[in-house]
C-alpha cells in the first residue's frame, strides 16, 4: 500500500532515468552541483477555476524516512542493460551507500488554493538529489490535489440556498489504488464529511460512515423483515436502502419497520432511478407520518454537476450525498499534469522554451493579495525579492498577467495585505516537524478557510471567472531577455 512505501523511505520511489542520470552526473563530477527545480501545473482541472493543494505531508513523510538500504544497493547491482552489462558501476553504488538528503525544500501548504504556472514546490540542493524527489512528489500531489479539488466542487454544489449538506466518500470499490487510502484522504481534505472506507478511516482518523447493501435485503424472504432485523441490530445507525425491488414500497417498508420496532428511522438511501422524484416522494410520505426528521441520502454516480442539478434545477429535498466512482477517480479529469522543471543551475536562472510550455526562470515564490477579506490576485516573483513584511507589501508591484491574451498589467500598492505561499518544509535534508505533526482535520479546516476566501465567481462549475496571476515586472523582463538569448543561439 501507498503508506508502506512512504514509511519505508525507499529512494526508488522514482523513475529509472533519475538513477541513470545521477550516475552520469557522478562520473562527470557534476553530481554535487547545486540546482533548483520547481513543480507547477499548467491548467485547472474539471474546467474549473482553481486547484486545492493536497498531498504535501505524505510526501514529507517519505522525505523524512529517505535512506539507501543494503537491499536497494543489491537490487541495483543486479540490473543489466540490453547488452548484458551491469547498468550501474560499483563506484557509483559505493557513493550511494553513504548518502543522506541535503535538500532545502519550500512548498505550498496542503489546503492552499493554487493556480496555473505558480510554483507549488521548490527544491534546491545537489542536482542528483533534486531530481530524485521529482516522481515521488508529483505522484502524490497530482492525484491527491485532483481528488481534493473534485470533492470541494461537490461540497460547494451541495451547499445551496444557505444549507450545507454533507457529502460522503463511498468510493473504495471503484478506486484505482489498493485500499483507496489516497482518494479517501484527499476527499476529506476537500470537504467530505466521512468515508465508507473503514481502514482508511482508522488510519487517518476520518469518521466512518455507511448504510446497508442490497445484498442484505436480498438475504431475507421479504424487505420488511430485512429492515426490522437491521434496525434492531443498528440502533443509532438506522439508514435503510429502499430501492432493491420497488422504491415506493421500500419507503413504505422503512416507515413500517420503524413503527413495528419503535426504533426511530434516521434516514433512507436511494441508489437508482429518478433521484429527485423519489426524494420528493419520500419527503411527502414521511411528512404524512409525522417523520419530517428522516434524512434522505442519495448515491449512484454522483458528481458536482448532478448535485447542482438536483438541488437548483429539480429542487430535490435531499439531505446527504454519497459520492463514489466520479469522486475517487477524478472521473472527468483523470490526470492533473503537474510538472517539475529546472529553474536555476549553479545560481544561474534557466529557462525551457517550447510552444505553450515556456517556463519562468529562477527560483520563484507567489505573493497573494487580500482585499476585503477575499483573494484579489497572485504575483509570481523571485524568491529573493522579499516584497512582503508583516503581512503587507513593502513597495508597489506591477505584474504582467499570465492568463490573458493581452498584455494586461495588474498593479498593487504598498501596504496592501499580502502573504507568500511557499514555506520552508525541509532544511538541510531535515523535515520541519510542524508539517508532519499536523492532523488531517487541521488541513481540512485550512482548506475550508481558504475556499471561503475565494470569491464564488471563481468556484462556478460553468465558466468560472479567471483568477488573476501575473509575473512581477523584473521577473517578466528576465524571462523575455532569456527567451531572446536562447533563440539567438
N, C-alpha and C positions, 0 to 999 in steps of 0.2 A: 504494500500500500504506500501511498504518497508519503505519509508521515514517517514510515520506516526509512525511506530514502532521506528525508530531511534530517532525521536524528542520527543517521549513520555518518553524515558529513562526507560522503564519498565525493572525491573530486571528479568522478566520472559522470556526474550529472551535467554532461557537456557533449558536444559533438566531437567526432574523431579528429576533425581538422583543427580543433583547438589544441590538441596534443601534438599533432604533426607540425603545426606552426610553432608551437613552443619549442620543439626540438630544433627546428630550423633557426629560430632566433638564438637559441643556446649555442649552436655550432658556429653561428656568425658573430657571437659575442654581443648580441643586442638584447638579450632576454631581460636584463635588469633596467633597460632604458624606460624612462617614465612616459606614460601616456594617459590621456583622459578619454574615456568613451562615455556616451550618454544614450539612454533609452528614451524613446518617444513613439508616438503613433501619428498617423497621417490623416485619419478621418474618424469621426464619431460613429459608433455602431448604431444599427437599427434605424438609420435615417434620423437619429436624434440630435440633440444639441449639446451633449456633454458626455463625459465618462466619469464613473465613480471608481476611484483607485482602490484596489484591493490586492492582497497577497504579500505585501512587503514583509510583514512579521514572520510569515512562514519562510520566505527567502532568507531572512536574518537568522532563523533557526538553523538553516543549512550552513550559512556562513559561520555561525558560532561553533559548529561541530566539524568544520572543514579540516581534513587531515589526509595525508597519504599513508595508507596502510601497507603492510607486507603483502597482503593479498592483492592489492592494487598493482604493486610492482611485479608480482609473479604473473599476473594476467598480461601486463604489457610485455613482459619478457617472452611470452609465447605467441605473440601476434606476428604474423608474417605477411609480406606483400605478395603480389601476383607471381613474382619470380622465386618465391620460397625463402627469401631473405628476411631476417628479423626486421620488423618495422621500426623498432626503437633500439638505439645503441645503449650499451651499458653505462657509458659516461653520462648520458642524459638521465638514465634511470637512477644512477647514483646521486645525481644532483636533486632529482625529485624527492628522494627519500627524506631529506632533512628540511624540506621547505615548509615554512609557515606563511600564512597570508600576511602581506604587508600593505594591504589596500586601505585607502580612505574613500568612504562612500557617503554621498549625500543623496537623499531621496525625499519624495513627496510622501507624507503620511498616508496610511490606509484611511479611507473615508473622506479623502480630499477630492474635490471636483477638479478635473483637469481637461484640457482641450488640445486639439491637434497641434503638433510641432513643438509643444512645450516639453522640456526635459522632465522626466519623472524619476530618473535615476542618473547620477553622475559618479563615475568610478575612476579613481586615479591611483597609479602605482606602477610596479613593474609590468611591462607590456604583456608578458605571457600570462600573468595572473589576472589582469584586467579582462582579457578575453575568456579566461576560464570560468567567469561568473555569468557570461552572456546568456547561455542557453538556460541555465537554472532560473535566472530572473525572468526572462521572457516567458518561459513555460508556465511559471506561477502567475505572473502579473497579467499576461494576455487573457488567460482563461478566467481567473477569479474576477478581474475587472469587468469582463463581459457579463458574467452572470450577476454580479452585484449591481451593475447598471440595469440589466433586464429586470431584476427584482424591484429596483427603485422605481422603474417605469410602471410596473404592475401596481405597486403600492400607491403611487401617485394617482393612477387611474381609479383605484378603489376608494380614494379619499375624495369623494364627490359630495357636493351640497353640504359641506361642513361636517361630514361624518367620516371618520377614519375607520374603514372596515379592514379587519385583519386579512392578510394574505399569508397562507401557509405553504411550505415547500413539501411536495409529496412525490419527489422525482426519483427515488432510489432505483427503482427497477428500469428506468429509462436512461439513467446516466451512463456516460461513456468511460468512466473510470471506476476501478474496483472500490466498492464501499461508498461511493458518492460523497467522500469527505470534502473534496474541494468545492463542488457545487453547493453543498449544504452550508458550509462556512460562508461562502460568498453571498448566498441568498439571504442569510441572516444579516450580514453587514448591509445589504441593500434594503433591508426593512422588513423581511419576512418575520412573522411573529413566532414561528416554531417549525418543526420538521417531523415527518413521519419516520425518519431515519434514526433508529434507536442508538446504534453505535456512535454515529457522528454526534448525536445529541449528548451522549455520555462524555465523549472526548472533549467537545468544545463547550459544554455547559449550556446548550441550547434547549429550550423547553420542548419535550417530545409531545407530539400531537397525533391523533388518529381517530378513526371512526370504526367501521367494520367493512367486511368484504362481501361480495355476492356469494362467495363460497359458503359463508356461514349460514346465510338464509337458505341456500340450497341443500344444506345438510339436515334440514328438518322437513317434516311432512307438509307443513304449511308455514307461510310467512309470519303469521301471528305468533305461533309457538316459538319461532326463532327470535322474534323481537322480545317476547316475555322472558325467554331464557337469558338473552343478552342483558336486558335491563336489570334482572335480578343479580347478575354477576358483575355488573358495571355501574353500580350506583355512584353518581357524581360524574359519570362519563357516558351519558346516555344519548349519543347521537346515532340515529339509525339510518341505514341506507335503504331508500324506499323505491328504487326503480328496477328491482330484479325481475319482476313479472309485469305488473301493471302499476304505474306510478300513482294514479289516483287511489287505487285500492291500498297501495303501500302507505300512503299518507294516512288513510283511514285506519289501517292496522297499527300504525305508530301511535295514533291517538288512543286506540282501544287498548293497546299494550300498557300504556301509562295509566289508563283508567282501571284496568284489571289488577295491576300490581300496586297501585298507589304511589309509584315512583315517578317523580317529575321527569318529563321528556325535555332534554336540554336542546336538542336540535335534530334536524334531518339532513341527509346529504342526497343531492340529486346529481347523478353522474352521466346522464344521457338525455337525449330528446331535446325539446324546446325548453331551455333552462328558464327563460323569462316567463313563459306561460305557466310552467309548473311551479315556479316560485310564487307567482301571483295566486295560483290556485291554492297552494298550501297555506299561504298567509291568510286567505279568506276562510279556509276550513279551520285553521287554528283560532281565528278571531271568533268564529261562531261557537267554539267550545270554551271561550274564555282563556285561551292559551297563547296570548299575544307575546309572551316572553320566549317562546320557542324560536331558536335561531335557524335560519335557512342557509345551508352551506352548499356550494356548487363546485363541481370539478369538471373534468372532460376537456382536455386540450385547451386550457385557458391561456390567453396571453393578454397584454395590455390593451390591445385593440378590441377584443371581445369583452373584456371587463368594462371598458369605456362605453361600448355599445349597449351592454346590458343595463348599465346604470343611467346613462344620459339619454339614450335614444328610446330604449324599451321600458325604462323606469321600473326595472325589476326590483322587488323588495328583498334583495339578497344581503345577508349579514356577513358572510365569511366566504373567502375564495381559497381554493386549494389548487395550486399550480404544480404541474409535473413536467411533462416532456418539453414543452416550449420554453420553460424556465431553465432547467438544468442543462439543456443542450444549446442554449442561446440560439434557438431554432432558426431565426431569420438572418442572423449574422454569426455563423459558427466560428469565425476567426477574426480577431481584432487586427492583427498585422502589425503589432508593435515591433520596433526595430532597435538595433544597438549599433551606433556608428562612432568611429574615431573622430574626436573633436580637437585634440591637441596632441602633439608628439614632441617630447623634449622641450616643452614650453612654447612651441610654435603652433599657432592655430592651423587647423587642417579643414579642408572642405571637400565634399564629394559633389561633383557637378554632373547631373543627369536630368533628362527631361522629366519634370514633375517630381524629382527626388533630390533636388539640391539641398544640402544641409546648411545649418547655421554654424559658423566656425567658432572654435574656442569653447572653454568651459563656461556653461551658462546657468542662469537661475531665472526664476519668474517672480516678478513683483505683481501682487494682486491689489487693486484699488477698491476701496469700500466707500460707497456713498449712500447715505440714508438707510444704513443697515442692510444694504444689498451689494453683491459683487458688481462692480461697474466695468472692469476691463483688466486685462493682463498685459504685462510688458516683459518680453524676454530680453534679458540683459546679461552682460558679462558677470561672472561670479565675483570678480574683483572690483566691481563698480561701487559697492557699499552706498547705495542710494536710499536706504531705509534705516532710520534710527528711532527707537522708542515708538514704533508703530506709525511713523509719519515719513513722508517723502522729504528728503533734505534739500531738494532742488527741483525746479520744474523739469519735466521729462516730455520729450516729443518722440513718438514711435510711429513706425510705418505699419499699417495694418496688413497682416499676412493673409487673412481670409477674405480679401476683397479684390475685385478685378480692376480697381482703380488704385492710384497712389494715395489713398486716403490716409490722413495723419490723425493720430489721437494725441491730445495734449492733456497733461495732468500737472497740477500746480503744486508748488512747495507747500508742505503742511497737510496734504491730503492723507487720509487714513490709508495705511498700506501694510502689507507684510510679505515676506519672501516665502516661497513654497518649499524649497529644498532645505532639509535639515540634516546635520551630521548624524549618521546612523552607525558607521563603522570608522574607528580612528586607529590607524596603525594596525589593522587586522583584528581589532577588538570591537565586538558589538556593544553599542550603547544599551545598557540593560533596561532603560526606560521603555524601550520598544518591545523587547521580548517579554517584559512583565505585564504588558497591557492585557486586559481581559477583552474578550470578543465583544462583550456588551459595551465597553468603553468605546471601542472602534465603531460599533453600530450607532451609538449616540452621537459621536462626532460626525458620522456620515449624515445623520438626520439633521444636525445643526447646519452643516454646510449646504445640504439640499435646500433647507429653508432660506439660506442666504442667496440662493439663485432664483432670480425672478421667474415667475410661472411662464413667461413668454419663451424662455429657453427650454422649458420642460414639456412643451406641447408635443403630442405624438405626431401631428401632421404639421409640416412647415414650421419648425421651431425657429425662433429668432436666432440670428447668428451672433454668438458672443464675440466681443472684440479682443483679439490677440494681436499684439504688434511687436515689431523689433525696435528696440531703443536705437536712437539716431546713429550713435557711433558704431554700434554693432551692425546696423544695416550698411553703413559706409564700408566697414571691414569686409562684409560679405560681398558687396559689389566689387571692391578692389581685388579680392582673391579670385572672383569669377573672371575678371578681365585678365589677371596674371596667368591663370591656368589655360585660358583659351588661346593665349598668345604663344604657349609653349609648343 
